[in-house]
Amino acid sequence: MKRMKKSIENMRDCVKQAFEKGSHRGYEFNKMRRAIIVELKNLGFTSSEVKDKLLEWNKHCEKFLSPGEQKRQLLDYVDWFDKHPGWHGCQGVLKDFCIGQDRCSFYKKKTYINKKQVEHPPFDFNEARSFLEKRYRGDGYVLSLVLSSIRRVQVEKATGETVFIGYRAIANLIRDHDGHTIDPMTVYRRVQDLISEGMLEIVVKGKRGNYGQPANGYRFLKWEAPQERTITTHINSNV
């Protein structure tokens, strides 16, 4: 993915606002200090440039830091961060400082890009459903429900190519949208089937998901239905 232009203007709106207006000492200061570093690093600023920007931010903050505190809490913190890089997102710590999705240009741009990215799925879901029900018989219907649930999250949450969701969240979606009760272990087994069929892959493991719990990141693959003669019925050995 192309990196954004190296400019403060390309920060997330909430972080940019904090940078320009300053932050209150305490929780807000500590969280925004880290957020500013992450944003600047993502935009290509060097550690030296990040330090300069933090000193600039400090001038706008309530009770700005003394020279000694600036070194300990800002400059030394950048050096520490370089050894312990991190990440943040709108659903994490930054949620506390959200200016509103209707006002956030970063959110609107990100949502638009993500929607365009997955506007056309990499394979025909109706064809996949027919294949799964023929190959897996009764379990094929459950497989198609799992597949559709992941796609639903991708579209409704505008996640982009990678969808972060846990087995329990998938089970809850199937219960709420399709009216079927399926336990998380069954969802796990069906996800493994979808992976083995080449419809899905895990690209990230155990990250915070779209529903706030640890989850894998899934991506749909360019699957094609095999020729009729190669389709064999799959008998599920899991009880």
C-alpha positions as a Markdown table, in Angstrom:
| # | Residue | x | y | z |
|---|---|---|---|---|
| 1 | Met | 0.0 | 0.0 | 0.0 |
| 2 | Lys | 1.3 | 3.5 | -0.9 |
| 3 | Arg | 2.5 | 5.5 | 2.1 |
| 4 | Met | 0.7 | 8.8 | 2.7 |
| 5 | Lys | 2.5 | 12.1 | 2.2 |
| 6 | Lys | 4.8 | 13.0 | 5.1 |
| 7 | Ser | 2.7 | 15.7 | 6.6 |
| 8 | Ile | 0.9 | 16.5 | 9.8 |
| 9 | Glu | -2.2 | 17.0 | 7.7 |
| 10 | Asn | -2.4 | 13.2 | 7.1 |
| 11 | Met | -2.7 | 12.3 | 10.8 |
| 12 | Arg | -5.9 | 10.8 | 12.0 |
| 13 | Asp | -8.2 | 13.7 | 12.9 |
| 14 | Cys | -8.3 | 13.1 | 16.6 |
| 15 | Val | -4.5 | 12.9 | 16.9 |
| 16 | Lys | -4.0 | 15.9 | 14.7 |
| 17 | Gln | -6.4 | 17.9 | 16.8 |
| 18 | Ala | -4.5 | 16.9 | 20.0 |
| 19 | Phe | -1.2 | 17.8 | 18.3 |
| 20 | Glu | -2.4 | 21.3 | 17.3 |
| 21 | Lys | -4.3 | 22.1 | 20.5 |
| 22 | Gly | -2.3 | 20.2 | 23.1 |
| 23 | Ser | -3.4 | 17.7 | 25.7 |
| 24 | His | -4.3 | 17.7 | 29.4 |
| 25 | Arg | -1.6 | 16.1 | 31.6 |
| 26 | Gly | -2.4 | 12.6 | 32.8 |
| 27 | Tyr | -4.3 | 10.0 | 30.8 |
| 28 | Glu | -4.9 | 12.1 | 27.7 |
| 29 | Phe | -1.3 | 13.3 | 27.6 |
| 30 | Asn | 0.1 | 9.7 | 27.9 |
| 31 | Lys | -2.2 | 8.2 | 25.3 |
| 32 | Met | -1.7 | 11.1 | 22.8 |
| 33 | Arg | 2.0 | 11.1 | 23.2 |
| 34 | Arg | 2.1 | 7.5 | 22.0 |
| 35 | Ala | -0.5 | 8.1 | 19.3 |
| 36 | Ile | 1.4 | 11.1 | 17.9 |
| 37 | Ile | 4.6 | 8.9 | 17.7 |
| 38 | Val | 2.7 | 6.1 | 16.0 |
| 39 | Glu | 1.1 | 8.5 | 13.5 |
| 40 | Leu | 4.4 | 10.3 | 12.6 |
| 41 | Lys | 6.3 | 7.0 | 12.3 |
| 42 | Asn | 3.6 | 5.6 | 9.9 |
| 43 | Leu | 3.9 | 8.8 | 7.8 |
| 44 | Gly | 7.6 | 8.3 | 7.5 |
| 45 | Phe | 9.0 | 10.8 | 10.0 |
| 46 | Thr | 12.4 | 9.9 | 11.4 |
| 47 | Ser | 13.0 | 9.6 | 15.2 |
| 48 | Ser | 14.8 | 12.9 | 15.2 |
| 49 | Glu | 11.8 | 14.6 | 13.5 |
| 50 | Val | 9.4 | 12.9 | 15.8 |
| 51 | Lys | 11.2 | 14.3 | 18.8 |
| 52 | Asp | 11.1 | 17.8 | 17.3 |
| 53 | Lys | 7.3 | 17.4 | 16.7 |
| 54 | Leu | 6.8 | 16.2 | 20.3 |
| 55 | Leu | 8.6 | 19.3 | 21.6 |
| 56 | Glu | 6.3 | 21.4 | 19.4 |
| 57 | Trp | 3.3 | 19.6 | 20.8 |
| 58 | Asn | 4.5 | 20.1 | 24.3 |
| 59 | Lys | 4.2 | 23.9 | 23.9 |
| 60 | His | 0.5 | 23.6 | 23.3 |
| 61 | Cys | -0.2 | 21.3 | 26.2 |
| 62 | Glu | -1.6 | 22.2 | 29.5 |
| 63 | Lys | 1.2 | 22.7 | 32.0 |
| 64 | Phe | 3.9 | 22.0 | 29.4 |
| 65 | Leu | 6.9 | 20.0 | 30.5 |
| 66 | Ser | 10.1 | 21.5 | 31.9 |
| 67 | Pro | 13.4 | 20.8 | 29.9 |
| 68 | Gly | 14.3 | 17.9 | 32.3 |
| 69 | Glu | 10.8 | 16.4 | 31.9 |
| 70 | Gln | 10.9 | 16.9 | 28.2 |
| 71 | Lys | 14.0 | 14.7 | 28.0 |
| 72 | Arg | 12.5 | 12.0 | 30.2 |
| 73 | Gln | 8.9 | 11.9 | 29.1 |
| 74 | Leu | 9.3 | 12.8 | 25.4 |
| 75 | Leu | 12.8 | 12.3 | 23.9 |
| 76 | Asp | 13.7 | 9.2 | 25.9 |
| 77 | Tyr | 10.2 | 7.8 | 25.3 |
| 78 | Val | 10.8 | 8.0 | 21.5 |
| 79 | Asp | 14.1 | 6.0 | 22.0 |
| 80 | Trp | 12.1 | 3.5 | 24.0 |
| 81 | Phe | 9.4 | 3.3 | 21.4 |
| 82 | Asp | 12.0 | 2.6 | 18.7 |
| 83 | Lys | 12.8 | -0.6 | 20.6 |
| 84 | His | 9.2 | -1.5 | 21.4 |
| 85 | Pro | 7.2 | -0.4 | 18.3 |
| 86 | Gly | 3.4 | -0.4 | 18.6 |
| 87 | Trp | 0.2 | 0.1 | 16.8 |
| 88 | His | -3.2 | 1.7 | 17.5 |
| 89 | Gly | -6.6 | 1.8 | 15.9 |
| 90 | Cys | -9.8 | 3.7 | 16.1 |
| 91 | Gln | -11.5 | 0.9 | 18.1 |
| 92 | Gly | -8.7 | 0.9 | 20.7 |
| 93 | Val | -7.4 | 3.7 | 22.9 |
| 94 | Leu | -8.2 | 6.3 | 20.3 |
| 95 | Lys | -11.9 | 5.5 | 20.7 |
| 96 | Asp | -11.9 | 7.7 | 23.9 |
| 97 | Phe | -10.9 | 10.7 | 21.8 |
| 98 | Cys | -13.0 | 10.2 | 18.7 |
| 99 | Ile | -14.4 | 13.4 | 17.2 |
| 100 | Gly | -17.2 | 11.5 | 15.5 |
| 101 | Gln | -17.3 | 9.4 | 12.4 |
| 102 | Asp | -19.4 | 11.9 | 10.6 |
| 103 | Arg | -16.7 | 14.6 | 11.1 |
| 104 | Cys | -13.6 | 12.4 | 10.7 |
| 105 | Ser | -12.0 | 12.7 | 7.3 |
| 106 | Phe | -9.6 | 9.9 | 8.1 |
| 107 | Tyr | -12.5 | 7.5 | 8.8 |
| 108 | Lys | -14.3 | 8.6 | 5.7 |
| 109 | Lys | -11.3 | 8.1 | 3.5 |
| 110 | Lys | -10.4 | 4.8 | 5.1 |
| 111 | Thr | -14.0 | 3.5 | 4.8 |
| 112 | Tyr | -14.2 | 4.5 | 1.2 |
| 113 | Ile | -10.9 | 2.8 | 0.3 |
| 114 | Asn | -11.8 | -0.4 | 2.2 |
| 115 | Lys | -15.3 | -0.5 | 0.6 |
| 116 | Lys | -13.8 | -0.1 | -2.9 |
| 117 | Gln | -11.1 | -2.8 | -2.0 |
| 118 | Val | -13.8 | -5.5 | -1.4 |
| 119 | Glu | -16.6 | -4.3 | -3.6 |
| 120 | His | -16.2 | -7.4 | -5.7 |
| 121 | Pro | -15.4 | -10.6 | -3.8 |
| 122 | Pro | -12.7 | -12.8 | -5.3 |
| 123 | Phe | -15.2 | -15.6 | -6.1 |
| 124 | Asp | -18.9 | -16.3 | -6.6 |
| 125 | Phe | -20.5 | -17.0 | -3.2 |
| 126 | Asn | -23.5 | -18.7 | -4.8 |
| 127 | Glu | -21.2 | -21.1 | -6.6 |
| 128 | Ala | -19.2 | -21.7 | -3.4 |
| 129 | Arg | -22.4 | -22.4 | -1.5 |
| 130 | Ser | -23.5 | -24.9 | -4.1 |
| 131 | Phe | -20.1 | -26.6 | -4.1 |
| 132 | Leu | -19.9 | -26.8 | -0.3 |
| 133 | Glu | -23.4 | -28.3 | 0.1 |
| 134 | Lys | -22.7 | -30.9 | -2.6 |
| 135 | Arg | -19.3 | -31.8 | -1.1 |
| 136 | Tyr | -20.1 | -31.6 | 2.6 |
| 137 | Arg | -23.8 | -32.4 | 2.5 |
| 138 | Gly | -25.4 | -31.3 | 5.8 |
| 139 | Asp | -22.3 | -29.5 | 7.0 |
| 140 | Gly | -22.1 | -27.7 | 3.7 |
| 141 | Tyr | -25.0 | -25.4 | 4.9 |
| 142 | Val | -23.1 | -24.5 | 8.0 |
| 143 | Leu | -20.0 | -23.8 | 6.0 |
| 144 | Ser | -21.9 | -21.4 | 3.8 |
| 145 | Leu | -23.3 | -19.7 | 6.9 |
| 146 | Val | -19.7 | -19.2 | 8.3 |
| 147 | Leu | -18.5 | -17.9 | 4.9 |
| 148 | Ser | -21.4 | -15.5 | 4.5 |
| 149 | Ser | -21.0 | -14.2 | 8.1 |
| 150 | Ile | -17.3 | -13.3 | 7.5 |
| 151 | Arg | -18.3 | -11.6 | 4.2 |
| 152 | Arg | -21.1 | -9.7 | 6.0 |
| 153 | Val | -18.6 | -8.3 | 8.5 |
| 154 | Gln | -16.3 | -7.3 | 5.7 |
| 155 | Val | -19.0 | -5.3 | 4.0 |
| 156 | Glu | -20.9 | -3.8 | 6.9 |
| 157 | Lys | -17.7 | -2.9 | 8.9 |
| 158 | Ala | -15.8 | -1.8 | 5.8 |
| 159 | Thr | -12.8 | -3.8 | 7.1 |
| 160 | Gly | -10.8 | -4.0 | 3.8 |
| 161 | Glu | -9.3 | -7.3 | 2.6 |
| 162 | Thr | -8.6 | -8.6 | 6.2 |
| 163 | Val | -11.5 | -9.4 | 8.5 |
| 164 | Phe | -10.7 | -9.8 | 12.2 |
| 165 | Ile | -13.3 | -11.9 | 13.9 |
| 166 | Gly | -13.4 | -14.7 | 16.5 |
| 167 | Tyr | -15.3 | -18.0 | 16.4 |
| 168 | Arg | -17.7 | -16.9 | 19.1 |
| 169 | Ala | -18.5 | -13.7 | 17.2 |
| 170 | Ile | -19.2 | -15.7 | 14.0 |
| 171 | Ala | -21.5 | -18.0 | 16.0 |
| 172 | Asn | -23.4 | -15.0 | 17.4 |
| 173 | Leu | -23.8 | -13.5 | 13.9 |
| 174 | Ile | -25.2 | -16.8 | 12.6 |
| 175 | Arg | -27.6 | -16.9 | 15.6 |
| 176 | Asp | -28.7 | -13.3 | 15.2 |
| 177 | His | -28.9 | -13.1 | 11.3 |
| 178 | Asp | -29.8 | -16.6 | 10.3 |
| 179 | Gly | -31.6 | -18.0 | 13.4 |
| 180 | His | -29.3 | -21.0 | 14.0 |
| 181 | Thr | -27.4 | -21.9 | 17.1 |
| 182 | Ile | -23.9 | -23.2 | 16.4 |
| 183 | Asp | -21.2 | -23.5 | 19.1 |
| 184 | Pro | -17.8 | -21.9 | 18.6 |
| 185 | Met | -16.0 | -25.2 | 18.3 |
| 186 | Thr | -18.1 | -26.1 | 15.3 |
| 187 | Val | -17.3 | -22.7 | 13.8 |
| 188 | Tyr | -13.6 | -23.4 | 14.3 |
| 189 | Arg | -13.9 | -26.8 | 12.5 |
| 190 | Arg | -15.8 | -25.2 | 9.6 |
| 191 | Val | -13.3 | -22.4 | 9.3 |
| 192 | Gln | -10.6 | -25.0 | 9.0 |
| 193 | Asp | -12.6 | -26.7 | 6.2 |
| 194 | Leu | -12.9 | -23.4 | 4.3 |
| 195 | Ile | -9.1 | -22.9 | 4.6 |
| 196 | Ser | -8.5 | -26.4 | 3.3 |
| 197 | Glu | -10.7 | -25.7 | 0.3 |
| 198 | Gly | -8.7 | -22.6 | -0.5 |
| 199 | Met | -11.5 | -20.2 | 0.0 |
| 200 | Leu | -10.0 | -18.5 | 3.1 |
| 201 | Glu | -6.7 | -17.9 | 4.7 |
| 202 | Ile | -5.5 | -16.7 | 8.1 |
| 203 | Val | -3.1 | -13.7 | 7.6 |
| 204 | Val | -2.9 | -12.5 | 11.3 |
| 205 | Lys | -3.4 | -14.6 | 14.5 |
| 206 | Gly | -4.9 | -13.4 | 17.8 |
| 207 | Lys | -5.3 | -9.7 | 17.2 |
| 208 | Arg | -8.1 | -7.6 | 18.6 |
| 209 | Gly | -11.1 | -8.1 | 16.3 |
| 210 | Asn | -13.9 | -6.0 | 14.9 |
| 211 | Tyr | -16.0 | -7.0 | 18.0 |
| 212 | Gly | -13.3 | -6.2 | 20.6 |
| 213 | Gln | -12.1 | -9.7 | 21.4 |
| 214 | Pro | -8.9 | -11.6 | 20.3 |
| 215 | Ala | -9.5 | -12.8 | 16.8 |
| 216 | Asn | -7.7 | -14.1 | 13.7 |
| 217 | Gly | -7.5 | -11.9 | 10.6 |
| 218 | Tyr | -9.0 | -13.7 | 7.5 |
| 219 | Arg | -8.8 | -13.0 | 3.8 |
| 220 | Phe | -10.8 | -14.5 | 1.0 |
| 221 | Leu | -8.8 | -16.2 | -1.7 |
| 222 | Lys | -9.3 | -16.4 | -5.5 |
| 223 | Trp | -11.1 | -19.8 | -5.3 |
| 224 | Glu | -12.5 | -21.6 | -8.3 |
| 225 | Ala | -14.9 | -24.5 | -8.2 |
| 226 | Pro | -13.2 | -27.8 | -9.3 |
| 227 | Gln | -14.5 | -29.7 | -12.3 |
| 228 | Glu | -17.5 | -31.9 | -11.6 |
| 229 | Arg | -15.5 | -35.1 | -11.8 |
| 230 | Thr | -13.1 | -34.1 | -9.1 |
| 231 | Ile | -15.7 | -33.3 | -6.5 |
| 232 | Thr | -15.8 | -36.0 | -3.9 |
| 233 | Thr | -18.2 | -36.0 | -0.9 |
| 234 | His | -16.5 | -35.1 | 2.3 |
| 235 | Ile | -17.6 | -37.2 | 5.3 |
| 236 | Asn | -17.1 | -35.3 | 8.6 |
| 237 | Ser | -15.3 | -37.4 | 11.1 |
| 238 | Asn | -15.7 | -34.8 | 13.9 |
| 239 | Val | -18.4 | -35.7 | 16.4 |
